[in-house]
Amino acid sequence: MKRGVRTIACVAAMLAPPGAAYALTDGNAQYDECMLGALRDSRNGAAAQLIQRSCDALYRNNAMLLPREQRYHACVVQSLPGVRDNYAIQQIMAICSRRGEM
């Protein structure tokens, strides 16, 4: 009986989605820190969405980023917190694009 339970447990562990094992580790800690740090001073919904997109790119999809894309997203995360005005957001995004050569 014990052997059957162990076999079922092993099979269940092997069939579990890879995300389940990843969720048990603290793999999202850097992403969470990025979001918490940047959104703490957020004053604009559009800026918050752009920050979220950049944190996601930097800490969840960073293996796919080119160095210029990393510079762009880092600029967004550093520059957008606290911005209130949509015009200011546009200007910051343009500067970050130039810095990242996007």
Gaussian input, Z-matrix of N, CA and C with variables (Angstrom, degrees):
# hf/3-21g

backbone

0 1
 N
 C     1     B1
 C     2     B2     1     A1
 N     3     B3     2     A2     1     D1
 C     4     B4     3     A3     2     D2
 C     5     B5     4     A4     3     D3
 N     6     B6     5     A5     4     D4
 C     7     B7     6     A6     5     D5
 C     8     B8     7     A7     6     D6
 N     9     B9     8     A8     7     D7
 C    10    B10     9     A9     8     D8
 C    11    B11    10    A10     9     D9
 N    12    B12    11    A11    10    D10
 C    13    B13    12    A12    11    D11
 C    14    B14    13    A13    12    D12
 N    15    B15    14    A14    13    D13
 C    16    B16    15    A15    14    D14
 C    17    B17    16    A16    15    D15
 N    18    B18    17    A17    16    D16
 C    19    B19    18    A18    17    D17
 C    20    B20    19    A19    18    D18
 N    21    B21    20    A20    19    D19
 C    22    B22    21    A21    20    D20
 C    23    B23    22    A22    21    D21
 N    24    B24    23    A23    22    D22
 C    25    B25    24    A24    23    D23
 C    26    B26    25    A25    24    D24
 N    27    B27    26    A26    25    D25
 C    28    B28    27    A27    26    D26
 C    29    B29    28    A28    27    D27
 N    30    B30    29    A29    28    D28
 C    31    B31    30    A30    29    D29
 C    32    B32    31    A31    30    D30
 N    33    B33    32    A32    31    D31
 C    34    B34    33    A33    32    D32
 C    35    B35    34    A34    33    D33
 N    36    B36    35    A35    34    D34
 C    37    B37    36    A36    35    D35
 C    38    B38    37    A37    36    D36
 N    39    B39    38    A38    37    D37
 C    40    B40    39    A39    38    D38
 C    41    B41    40    A40    39    D39
 N    42    B42    41    A41    40    D40
 C    43    B43    42    A42    41    D41
 C    44    B44    43    A43    42    D42
 N    45    B45    44    A44    43    D43
 C    46    B46    45    A45    44    D44
 C    47    B47    46    A46    45    D45
 N    48    B48    47    A47    46    D46
 C    49    B49    48    A48    47    D47
 C    50    B50    49    A49    48    D48
 N    51    B51    50    A50    49    D49
 C    52    B52    51    A51    50    D50
 C    53    B53    52    A52    51    D51
 N    54    B54    53    A53    52    D52
 C    55    B55    54    A54    53    D53
 C    56    B56    55    A55    54    D54
 N    57    B57    56    A56    55    D55
 C    58    B58    57    A57    56    D56
 C    59    B59    58    A58    57    D57
 N    60    B60    59    A59    58    D58
 C    61    B61    60    A60    59    D59
 C    62    B62    61    A61    60    D60
 N    63    B63    62    A62    61    D61
 C    64    B64    63    A63    62    D62
 C    65    B65    64    A64    63    D63
 N    66    B66    65    A65    64    D64
 C    67    B67    66    A66    65    D65
 C    68    B68    67    A67    66    D66
 N    69    B69    68    A68    67    D67
 C    70    B70    69    A69    68    D68
 C    71    B71    70    A70    69    D69
 N    72    B72    71    A71    70    D70
 C    73    B73    72    A72    71    D71
 C    74    B74    73    A73    72    D72
 N    75    B75    74    A74    73    D73
 C    76    B76    75    A75    74    D74
 C    77    B77    76    A76    75    D75
 N    78    B78    77    A77    76    D76
 C    79    B79    78    A78    77    D77
 C    80    B80    79    A79    78    D78
 N    81    B81    80    A80    79    D79
 C    82    B82    81    A81    80    D80
 C    83    B83    82    A82    81    D81
 N    84    B84    83    A83    82    D82
 C    85    B85    84    A84    83    D83
 C    86    B86    85    A85    84    D84
 N    87    B87    86    A86    85    D85
 C    88    B88    87    A87    86    D86
 C    89    B89    88    A88    87    D87
 N    90    B90    89    A89    88    D88
 C    91    B91    90    A90    89    D89
 C    92    B92    91    A91    90    D90
 N    93    B93    92    A92    91    D91
 C    94    B94    93    A93    92    D92
 C    95    B95    94    A94    93    D93
 N    96    B96    95    A95    94    D94
 C    97    B97    96    A96    95    D95
 C    98    B98    97    A97    96    D96
 N    99    B99    98    A98    97    D97
 C   100   B100    99    A99    98    D98
 C   101   B101   100   A100    99    D99
 N   102   B102   101   A101   100   D100
 C   103   B103   102   A102   101   D101
 C   104   B104   103   A103   102   D102
 N   105   B105   104   A104   103   D103
 C   106   B106   105   A105   104   D104
 C   107   B107   106   A106   105   D105
 N   108   B108   107   A107   106   D106
 C   109   B109   108   A108   107   D107
 C   110   B110   109   A109   108   D108
 N   111   B111   110   A110   109   D109
 C   112   B112   111   A111   110   D110
 C   113   B113   112   A112   111   D111
 N   114   B114   113   A113   112   D112
 C   115   B115   114   A114   113   D113
 C   116   B116   115   A115   114   D114
 N   117   B117   116   A116   115   D115
 C   118   B118   117   A117   116   D116
 C   119   B119   118   A118   117   D117
 N   120   B120   119   A119   118   D118
 C   121   B121   120   A120   119   D119
 C   122   B122   121   A121   120   D120
 N   123   B123   122   A122   121   D121
 C   124   B124   123   A123   122   D122
 C   125   B125   124   A124   123   D123
 N   126   B126   125   A125   124   D124
 C   127   B127   126   A126   125   D125
 C   128   B128   127   A127   126   D126
 N   129   B129   128   A128   127   D127
 C   130   B130   129   A129   128   D128
 C   131   B131   130   A130   129   D129
 N   132   B132   131   A131   130   D130
 C   133   B133   132   A132   131   D131
 C   134   B134   133   A133   132   D132
 N   135   B135   134   A134   133   D133
 C   136   B136   135   A135   134   D134
 C   137   B137   136   A136   135   D135
 N   138   B138   137   A137   136   D136
 C   139   B139   138   A138   137   D137
 C   140   B140   139   A139   138   D138
 N   141   B141   140   A140   139   D139
 C   142   B142   141   A141   140   D140
 C   143   B143   142   A142   141   D141
 N   144   B144   143   A143   142   D142
 C   145   B145   144   A144   143   D143
 C   146   B146   145   A145   144   D144
 N   147   B147   146   A146   145   D145
 C   148   B148   147   A147   146   D146
 C   149   B149   148   A148   147   D147
 N   150   B150   149   A149   148   D148
 C   151   B151   150   A150   149   D149
 C   152   B152   151   A151   150   D150
 N   153   B153   152   A152   151   D151
 C   154   B154   153   A153   152   D152
 C   155   B155   154   A154   153   D153
 N   156   B156   155   A155   154   D154
 C   157   B157   156   A156   155   D155
 C   158   B158   157   A157   156   D156
 N   159   B159   158   A158   157   D157
 C   160   B160   159   A159   158   D158
 C   161   B161   160   A160   159   D159
 N   162   B162   161   A161   160   D160
 C   163   B163   162   A162   161   D161
 C   164   B164   163   A163   162   D162
 N   165   B165   164   A164   163   D163
 C   166   B166   165   A165   164   D164
 C   167   B167   166   A166   165   D165
 N   168   B168   167   A167   166   D166
 C   169   B169   168   A168   167   D167
 C   170   B170   169   A169   168   D168
 N   171   B171   170   A170   169   D169
 C   172   B172   171   A171   170   D170
 C   173   B173   172   A172   171   D171
 N   174   B174   173   A173   172   D172
 C   175   B175   174   A174   173   D173
 C   176   B176   175   A175   174   D174
 N   177   B177   176   A176   175   D175
 C   178   B178   177   A177   176   D176
 C   179   B179   178   A178   177   D177
 N   180   B180   179   A179   178   D178
 C   181   B181   180   A180   179   D179
 C   182   B182   181   A181   180   D180
 N   183   B183   182   A182   181   D181
 C   184   B184   183   A183   182   D182
 C   185   B185   184   A184   183   D183
 N   186   B186   185   A185   184   D184
 C   187   B187   186   A186   185   D185
 C   188   B188   187   A187   186   D186
 N   189   B189   188   A188   187   D187
 C   190   B190   189   A189   188   D188
 C   191   B191   190   A190   189   D189
 N   192   B192   191   A191   190   D190
 C   193   B193   192   A192   191   D191
 C   194   B194   193   A193   192   D192
 N   195   B195   194   A194   193   D193
 C   196   B196   195   A195   194   D194
 C   197   B197   196   A196   195   D195
 N   198   B198   197   A197   196   D196
 C   199   B199   198   A198   197   D197
 C   200   B200   199   A199   198   D198
 N   201   B201   200   A200   199   D199
 C   202   B202   201   A201   200   D200
 C   203   B203   202   A202   201   D201
 N   204   B204   203   A203   202   D202
 C   205   B205   204   A204   203   D203
 C   206   B206   205   A205   204   D204
 N   207   B207   206   A206   205   D205
 C   208   B208   207   A207   206   D206
 C   209   B209   208   A208   207   D207
 N   210   B210   209   A209   208   D208
 C   211   B211   210   A210   209   D209
 C   212   B212   211   A211   210   D210
 N   213   B213   212   A212   211   D211
 C   214   B214   213   A213   212   D212
 C   215   B215   214   A214   213   D213
 N   216   B216   215   A215   214   D214
 C   217   B217   216   A216   215   D215
 C   218   B218   217   A217   216   D216
 N   219   B219   218   A218   217   D217
 C   220   B220   219   A219   218   D218
 C   221   B221   220   A220   219   D219
 N   222   B222   221   A221   220   D220
 C   223   B223   222   A222   221   D221
 C   224   B224   223   A223   222   D222
 N   225   B225   224   A224   223   D223
 C   226   B226   225   A225   224   D224
 C   227   B227   226   A226   225   D225
 N   228   B228   227   A227   226   D226
 C   229   B229   228   A228   227   D227
 C   230   B230   229   A229   228   D228
 N   231   B231   230   A230   229   D229
 C   232   B232   231   A231   230   D230
 C   233   B233   232   A232   231   D231
 N   234   B234   233   A233   232   D232
 C   235   B235   234   A234   233   D233
 C   236   B236   235   A235   234   D234
 N   237   B237   236   A236   235   D235
 C   238   B238   237   A237   236   D236
 C   239   B239   238   A238   237   D237
 N   240   B240   239   A239   238   D238
 C   241   B241   240   A240   239   D239
 C   242   B242   241   A241   240   D240
 N   243   B243   242   A242   241   D241
 C   244   B244   243   A243   242   D242
 C   245   B245   244   A244   243   D243
 N   246   B246   245   A245   244   D244
 C   247   B247   246   A246   245   D245
 C   248   B248   247   A247   246   D246
 N   249   B249   248   A248   247   D247
 C   250   B250   249   A249   248   D248
 C   251   B251   250   A250   249   D249
 N   252   B252   251   A251   250   D250
 C   253   B253   252   A252   251   D251
 C   254   B254   253   A253   252   D252
 N   255   B255   254   A254   253   D253
 C   256   B256   255   A255   254   D254
 C   257   B257   256   A256   255   D255
 N   258   B258   257   A257   256   D256
 C   259   B259   258   A258   257   D257
 C   260   B260   259   A259   258   D258
 N   261   B261   260   A260   259   D259
 C   262   B262   261   A261   260   D260
 C   263   B263   262   A262   261   D261
 N   264   B264   263   A263   262   D262
 C   265   B265   264   A264   263   D263
 C   266   B266   265   A265   264   D264
 N   267   B267   266   A266   265   D265
 C   268   B268   267   A267   266   D266
 C   269   B269   268   A268   267   D267
 N   270   B270   269   A269   268   D268
 C   271   B271   270   A270   269   D269
 C   272   B272   271   A271   270   D270
 N   273   B273   272   A272   271   D271
 C   274   B274   273   A273   272   D272
 C   275   B275   274   A274   273   D273
 N   276   B276   275   A275   274   D274
 C   277   B277   276   A276   275   D275
 C   278   B278   277   A277   276   D276
 N   279   B279   278   A278   277   D277
 C   280   B280   279   A279   278   D278
 C   281   B281   280   A280   279   D279
 N   282   B282   281   A281   280   D280
 C   283   B283   282   A282   281   D281
 C   284   B284   283   A283   282   D282
 N   285   B285   284   A284   283   D283
 C   286   B286   285   A285   284   D284
 C   287   B287   286   A286   285   D285
 N   288   B288   287   A287   286   D286
 C   289   B289   288   A288   287   D287
 C   290   B290   289   A289   288   D288
 N   291   B291   290   A290   289   D289
 C   292   B292   291   A291   290   D290
 C   293   B293   292   A292   291   D291
 N   294   B294   293   A293   292   D292
 C   295   B295   294   A294   293   D293
 C   296   B296   295   A295   294   D294
 N   297   B297   296   A296   295   D295
 C   298   B298   297   A297   296   D296
 C   299   B299   298   A298   297   D297
 N   300   B300   299   A299   298   D298
 C   301   B301   300   A300   299   D299
 C   302   B302   301   A301   300   D300
 N   303   B303   302   A302   301   D301
 C   304   B304   303   A303   302   D302
 C   305   B305   304   A304   303   D303

   B1=1.4447
   B2=1.5277
   B3=1.3586
   B4=1.4575
   B5=1.5225
   B6=1.3229
   B7=1.4613
   B8=1.5318
   B9=1.3116
   B10=1.4663
   B11=1.5220
   B12=1.3232
   B13=1.4639
   B14=1.5225
   B15=1.3340
   B16=1.4721
   B17=1.5246
   B18=1.3125
   B19=1.4622
   B20=1.5227
   B21=1.3167
   B22=1.4662
   B23=1.5229
   B24=1.3168
   B25=1.4657
   B26=1.5232
   B27=1.3350
   B28=1.4741
   B29=1.5171
   B30=1.3172
   B31=1.4666
   B32=1.5250
   B33=1.3127
   B34=1.4660
   B35=1.5220
   B36=1.3230
   B37=1.4670
   B38=1.5215
   B39=1.3312
   B40=1.4643
   B41=1.5216
   B42=1.3130
   B43=1.4605
   B44=1.5204
   B45=1.3087
   B46=1.4675
   B47=1.5209
   B48=1.3258
   B49=1.4645
   B50=1.5196
   B51=1.3327
   B52=1.4617
   B53=1.5225
   B54=1.3132
   B55=1.4595
   B56=1.5164
   B57=1.3343
   B58=1.4615
   B59=1.5203
   B60=1.3115
   B61=1.4670
   B62=1.5188
   B63=1.3146
   B64=1.4651
   B65=1.5226
   B66=1.3329
   B67=1.4598
   B68=1.5184
   B69=1.3229
   B70=1.4548
   B71=1.5199
   B72=1.3223
   B73=1.4541
   B74=1.5170
   B75=1.2990
   B76=1.4572
   B77=1.5273
   B78=1.3241
   B79=1.4495
   B80=1.5084
   B81=1.2959
   B82=1.4604
   B83=1.5228
   B84=1.3040
   B85=1.4683
   B86=1.5231
   B87=1.3304
   B88=1.4650
   B89=1.5205
   B90=1.3245
   B91=1.4674
   B92=1.5292
   B93=1.3275
   B94=1.4644
   B95=1.5230
   B96=1.3267
   B97=1.4690
   B98=1.5246
   B99=1.3239
   B100=1.4631
   B101=1.5252
   B102=1.3146
   B103=1.4704
   B104=1.5263
   B105=1.3206
   B106=1.4658
   B107=1.5231
   B108=1.3081
   B109=1.4611
   B110=1.5120
   B111=1.3180
   B112=1.4607
   B113=1.5235
   B114=1.3143
   B115=1.4664
   B116=1.5222
   B117=1.3059
   B118=1.4637
   B119=1.5271
   B120=1.3229
   B121=1.4610
   B122=1.5245
   B123=1.3183
   B124=1.4596
   B125=1.5266
   B126=1.3373
   B127=1.4606
   B128=1.5285
   B129=1.3282
   B130=1.4512
   B131=1.5259
   B132=1.3343
   B133=1.4596
   B134=1.5179
   B135=1.3359
   B136=1.4703
   B137=1.5251
   B138=1.3192
   B139=1.4678
   B140=1.5267
   B141=1.3297
   B142=1.4645
   B143=1.5259
   B144=1.3276
   B145=1.4638
   B146=1.5261
   B147=1.3242
   B148=1.4645
   B149=1.5275
   B150=1.3243
   B151=1.4688
   B152=1.5238
   B153=1.3240
   B154=1.4630
   B155=1.5263
   B156=1.3181
   B157=1.4666
   B158=1.5304
   B159=1.3323
   B160=1.4683
   B161=1.5239
   B162=1.3282
   B163=1.4758
   B164=1.5255
   B165=1.3241
   B166=1.4589
   B167=1.5271
   B168=1.3248
   B169=1.4714
   B170=1.5244
   B171=1.3193
   B172=1.4644
   B173=1.5212
   B174=1.3255
   B175=1.4640
   B176=1.5215
   B177=1.3132
   B178=1.4600
   B179=1.5232
   B180=1.3130
   B181=1.4646
   B182=1.5181
   B183=1.3228
   B184=1.4594
   B185=1.5214
   B186=1.3050
   B187=1.4627
   B188=1.5255
   B189=1.3197
   B190=1.4598
   B191=1.5294
   B192=1.3280
   B193=1.4627
   B194=1.5239
   B195=1.3077
   B196=1.4606
   B197=1.5244
   B198=1.3208
   B199=1.4738
   B200=1.5295
   B201=1.3260
   B202=1.4719
   B203=1.5275
   B204=1.3417
   B205=1.4594
   B206=1.5258
   B207=1.3294
   B208=1.4665
   B209=1.5244
   B210=1.3457
   B211=1.4709
   B212=1.5243
   B213=1.3219
   B214=1.4661
   B215=1.5292
   B216=1.3236
   B217=1.4647
   B218=1.5279
   B219=1.3222
   B220=1.4689
   B221=1.5237
   B222=1.3222
   B223=1.4630
   B224=1.5273
   B225=1.3240
   B226=1.4724
   B227=1.5244
   B228=1.3350
   B229=1.4680
   B230=1.5285
   B231=1.3222
   B232=1.4619
   B233=1.5197
   B234=1.3272
   B235=1.4623
   B236=1.5211
   B237=1.3172
   B238=1.4647
   B239=1.5306
   B240=1.3279
   B241=1.4677
   B242=1.5282
   B243=1.3214
   B244=1.4614
   B245=1.5144
   B246=1.3338
   B247=1.4618
   B248=1.5257
   B249=1.3279
   B250=1.4632
   B251=1.5208
   B252=1.3042
   B253=1.4560
   B254=1.5286
   B255=1.3344
   B256=1.4630
   B257=1.5262
   B258=1.3322
   B259=1.4624
   B260=1.5313
   B261=1.3129
   B262=1.4696
   B263=1.5290
   B264=1.3193
   B265=1.4654
   B266=1.5248
   B267=1.3327
   B268=1.4706
   B269=1.5230
   B270=1.3138
   B271=1.4626
   B272=1.5282
   B273=1.3180
   B274=1.4673
   B275=1.5234
   B276=1.3219
   B277=1.4607
   B278=1.5298
   B279=1.3322
   B280=1.4671
   B281=1.5319
   B282=1.3254
   B283=1.4734
   B284=1.5286
   B285=1.3238
   B286=1.4694
   B287=1.5280
   B288=1.3145
   B289=1.4697
   B290=1.5193
   B291=1.3197
   B292=1.4685
   B293=1.5207
   B294=1.3199
   B295=1.4719
   B296=1.5193
   B297=1.3107
   B298=1.4594
   B299=1.5107
   B300=1.3348
   B301=1.4623
   B302=1.5143
   B303=1.3211
   B304=1.4642
   B305=1.5160
   A1=110.47
   A2=116.87
   A3=120.02
   A4=111.10
   A5=115.58
   A6=119.98
   A7=110.17
   A8=117.32
   A9=121.82
   A10=111.64
   A11=116.86
   A12=121.06
   A13=110.29
   A14=115.96
   A15=119.90
   A16=110.79
   A17=116.73
   A18=120.72
   A19=110.33
   A20=116.77
   A21=121.07
   A22=110.34
   A23=117.33
   A24=120.92
   A25=111.13
   A26=116.55
   A27=120.22
   A28=111.21
   A29=116.93
   A30=120.75
   A31=109.85
   A32=117.71
   A33=121.30
   A34=111.01
   A35=116.94
   A36=120.67
   A37=111.19
   A38=116.47
   A39=119.73
   A40=111.76
   A41=117.41
   A42=120.97
   A43=113.12
   A44=117.76
   A45=120.63
   A46=109.26
   A47=116.90
   A48=119.16
   A49=110.86
   A50=117.34
   A51=120.18
   A52=112.38
   A53=117.47
   A54=121.00
   A55=112.64
   A56=116.58
   A57=119.45
   A58=110.47
   A59=117.02
   A60=120.05
   A61=110.09
   A62=116.75
   A63=121.37
   A64=110.68
   A65=116.40
   A66=120.34
   A67=111.42
   A68=116.75
   A69=119.40
   A70=111.69
   A71=117.08
   A72=120.16
   A73=107.78
   A74=116.32
   A75=119.67
   A76=109.79
   A77=116.56
   A78=122.54
   A79=114.71
   A80=117.20
   A81=120.81
   A82=112.56
   A83=118.40
   A84=120.96
   A85=112.07
   A86=117.73
   A87=119.74
   A88=110.89
   A89=116.55
   A90=120.41
   A91=110.06
   A92=116.24
   A93=120.55
   A94=111.43
   A95=116.95
   A96=120.28
   A97=111.08
   A98=116.42
   A99=120.78
   A100=109.88
   A101=116.12
   A102=120.66
   A103=111.07
   A104=117.06
   A105=119.96
   A106=111.44
   A107=116.44
   A108=120.07
   A109=112.91
   A110=116.95
   A111=120.54
   A112=112.45
   A113=117.77
   A114=119.83
   A115=113.11
   A116=116.81
   A117=120.53
   A118=111.22
   A119=116.63
   A120=121.04
   A121=112.53
   A122=117.54
   A123=120.90
   A124=111.05
   A125=114.93
   A126=121.04
   A127=112.29
   A128=117.10
   A129=120.62
   A130=108.79
   A131=116.22
   A132=120.76
   A133=113.56
   A134=116.53
   A135=120.03
   A136=110.24
   A137=116.47
   A138=120.41
   A139=109.98
   A140=116.63
   A141=120.56
   A142=111.00
   A143=117.37
   A144=120.48
   A145=111.50
   A146=116.53
   A147=120.41
   A148=111.04
   A149=116.09
   A150=120.64
   A151=109.81
   A152=116.33
   A153=120.22
   A154=110.55
   A155=117.21
   A156=121.13
   A157=110.97
   A158=116.01
   A159=119.27
   A160=111.98
   A161=117.76
   A162=119.92
   A163=110.03
   A164=115.84
   A165=120.52
   A166=110.69
   A167=116.15
   A168=120.13
   A169=111.22
   A170=116.87
   A171=120.87
   A172=113.53
   A173=117.31
   A174=119.17
   A175=115.20
   A176=117.74
   A177=119.12
   A178=111.71
   A179=117.39
   A180=121.37
   A181=111.66
   A182=117.63
   A183=120.34
   A184=114.00
   A185=118.24
   A186=119.82
   A187=111.11
   A188=116.24
   A189=120.89
   A190=112.39
   A191=118.07
   A192=121.06
   A193=112.34
   A194=114.59
   A195=121.18
   A196=108.14
   A197=118.93
   A198=120.42
   A199=113.36
   A200=118.00
   A201=119.81
   A202=111.28
   A203=116.57
   A204=120.35
   A205=110.47
   A206=116.73
   A207=120.22
   A208=110.46
   A209=116.86
   A210=120.51
   A211=110.87
   A212=116.63
   A213=121.48
   A214=110.62
   A215=117.20
   A216=120.75
   A217=111.55
   A218=117.77
   A219=120.40
   A220=110.16
   A221=117.59
   A222=122.07
   A223=110.48
   A224=116.88
   A225=121.42
   A226=110.27
   A227=116.39
   A228=120.49
   A229=111.28
   A230=117.44
   A231=120.93
   A232=112.50
   A233=117.95
   A234=120.72
   A235=115.35
   A236=119.31
   A237=120.43
   A238=116.49
   A239=120.47
   A240=117.66
   A241=111.87
   A242=115.33
   A243=121.03
   A244=114.69
   A245=118.30
   A246=121.03
   A247=108.96
   A248=116.19
   A249=120.96
   A250=113.11
   A251=116.33
   A252=121.93
   A253=111.55
   A254=116.60
   A255=120.80
   A256=112.13
   A257=117.31
   A258=120.14
   A259=110.12
   A260=116.27
   A261=120.20
   A262=110.52
   A263=116.82
   A264=120.61
   A265=109.85
   A266=116.36
   A267=120.15
   A268=111.17
   A269=116.63
   A270=120.22
   A271=111.40
   A272=116.27
   A273=120.55
   A274=110.29
   A275=116.79
   A276=120.04
   A277=111.01
   A278=116.91
   A279=120.45
   A280=110.67
   A281=116.05
   A282=120.07
   A283=110.35
   A284=116.81
   A285=119.86
   A286=110.81
   A287=116.51
   A288=119.74
   A289=110.93
   A290=116.42
   A291=119.63
   A292=110.95
   A293=116.97
   A294=120.55
   A295=111.57
   A296=115.34
   A297=119.50
   A298=112.69
   A299=116.03
   A300=122.23
   A301=110.55
   A302=115.78
   A303=121.34
   A304=110.36
   D1=-44.59
   D2=179.92
   D3=-61.71
   D4=-37.48
   D5=-179.19
   D6=-63.85
   D7=-39.96
   D8=179.26
   D9=-64.62
   D10=-40.02
   D11=178.60
   D12=-66.10
   D13=-42.82
   D14=178.31
   D15=-62.92
   D16=-41.54
   D17=179.71
   D18=-62.13
   D19=-44.98
   D20=179.03
   D21=-63.03
   D22=-42.18
   D23=179.62
   D24=-63.35
   D25=-41.50
   D26=179.15
   D27=-65.73
   D28=-43.10
   D29=179.47
   D30=-64.48
   D31=-42.36
   D32=179.17
   D33=-62.30
   D34=-39.57
   D35=179.09
   D36=-66.42
   D37=-37.62
   D38=179.93
   D39=-72.41
   D40=-30.68
   D41=-178.27
   D42=-87.86
   D43=-9.84
   D44=179.72
   D45=-62.35
   D46=142.99
   D47=179.67
   D48=-62.22
   D49=147.03
   D50=-178.34
   D51=-58.72
   D52=-30.82
   D53=179.38
   D54=-63.21
   D55=-28.27
   D56=-179.82
   D57=-65.26
   D58=-42.71
   D59=178.00
   D60=-68.50
   D61=-38.30
   D62=179.41
   D63=-64.25
   D64=-38.00
   D65=-178.96
   D66=-67.08
   D67=-27.82
   D68=179.88
   D69=-72.26
   D70=-25.90
   D71=175.80
   D72=-86.11
   D73=175.03
   D74=-179.28
   D75=-97.84
   D76=46.36
   D77=-177.16
   D78=-65.49
   D79=-22.67
   D80=-178.50
   D81=-95.28
   D82=7.44
   D83=-175.14
   D84=-60.68
   D85=-43.36
   D86=-179.49
   D87=-67.10
   D88=-40.66
   D89=176.89
   D90=-61.05
   D91=-46.75
   D92=179.88
   D93=-60.58
   D94=-42.25
   D95=178.41
   D96=-63.81
   D97=-39.87
   D98=177.13
   D99=-60.05
   D100=-48.41
   D101=-178.60
   D102=-64.73
   D103=-46.70
   D104=-178.22
   D105=-63.54
   D106=-44.66
   D107=-178.85
   D108=-65.76
   D109=-42.13
   D110=-175.50
   D111=-81.30
   D112=-36.94
   D113=-176.12
   D114=-82.94
   D115=-13.13
   D116=-179.42
   D117=-55.46
   D118=-40.42
   D119=-177.47
   D120=-103.72
   D121=15.79
   D122=-176.59
   D123=-66.22
   D124=136.71
   D125=-178.69
   D126=-123.98
   D127=0.01
   D128=-173.21
   D129=-144.89
   D130=133.10
   D131=-178.86
   D132=-62.07
   D133=-39.82
   D134=179.27
   D135=-64.71
   D136=-41.75
   D137=178.40
   D138=-63.37
   D139=-40.67
   D140=179.57
   D141=-61.61
   D142=-40.55
   D143=178.62
   D144=-66.07
   D145=-40.61
   D146=178.81
   D147=-66.30
   D148=-39.00
   D149=176.84
   D150=-63.31
   D151=-45.09
   D152=179.64
   D153=-60.21
   D154=-43.68
   D155=179.22
   D156=-61.33
   D157=-40.52
   D158=-179.40
   D159=-71.87
   D160=-40.09
   D161=175.73
   D162=-61.22
   D163=-41.01
   D164=178.42
   D165=-61.76
   D166=-44.96
   D167=179.69
   D168=-64.27
   D169=-41.86
   D170=-176.02
   D171=-72.81
   D172=-36.43
   D173=-170.10
   D174=-116.58
   D175=-8.77
   D176=176.22
   D177=-115.29
   D178=-32.39
   D179=-177.40
   D180=-120.28
   D181=25.68
   D182=-172.10
   D183=-66.92
   D184=-21.48
   D185=178.90
   D186=-67.22
   D187=-22.22
   D188=-177.79
   D189=-92.60
   D190=-5.61
   D191=-174.21
   D192=-86.61
   D193=139.74
   D194=169.82
   D195=-81.21
   D196=159.46
   D197=179.35
   D198=-54.79
   D199=-38.26
   D200=179.38
   D201=-66.54
   D202=-33.72
   D203=177.44
   D204=-70.54
   D205=-36.91
   D206=176.62
   D207=-62.65
   D208=-42.95
   D209=178.38
   D210=-62.22
   D211=-42.55
   D212=179.45
   D213=-60.08
   D214=-52.13
   D215=-176.82
   D216=-66.76
   D217=-36.36
   D218=176.10
   D219=-63.59
   D220=-40.38
   D221=177.62
   D222=-61.53
   D223=-43.65
   D224=179.84
   D225=-60.70
   D226=-48.16
   D227=-177.93
   D228=-64.42
   D229=-35.75
   D230=-178.79
   D231=-78.50
   D232=-30.01
   D233=-169.05
   D234=-100.96
   D235=-25.89
   D236=-173.67
   D237=-83.10
   D238=-26.73
   D239=-178.66
   D240=-57.06
   D241=133.21
   D242=178.26
   D243=90.16
   D244=-10.34
   D245=-179.44
   D246=-73.86
   D247=134.49
   D248=-177.53
   D249=-108.05
   D250=-34.10
   D251=-169.91
   D252=-93.32
   D253=136.61
   D254=-179.98
   D255=-63.93
   D256=-35.05
   D257=177.75
   D258=-63.22
   D259=-41.91
   D260=178.06
   D261=-62.85
   D262=-38.72
   D263=177.50
   D264=-60.67
   D265=-45.11
   D266=179.50
   D267=-60.70
   D268=-42.36
   D269=-179.42
   D270=-66.16
   D271=-42.84
   D272=178.77
   D273=-63.37
   D274=-42.59
   D275=179.42
   D276=-63.04
   D277=-37.91
   D278=177.96
   D279=-65.01
   D280=-42.38
   D281=178.87
   D282=-65.19
   D283=-44.28
   D284=178.62
   D285=-62.46
   D286=-36.57
   D287=177.15
   D288=-63.93
   D289=-42.17
   D290=177.92
   D291=-65.79
   D292=-42.32
   D293=179.42
   D294=-62.96
   D295=-37.51
   D296=179.33
   D297=-88.67
   D298=-2.64
   D299=-177.46
   D300=54.29
   D301=45.10
   D302=-179.21
   D303=-83.55

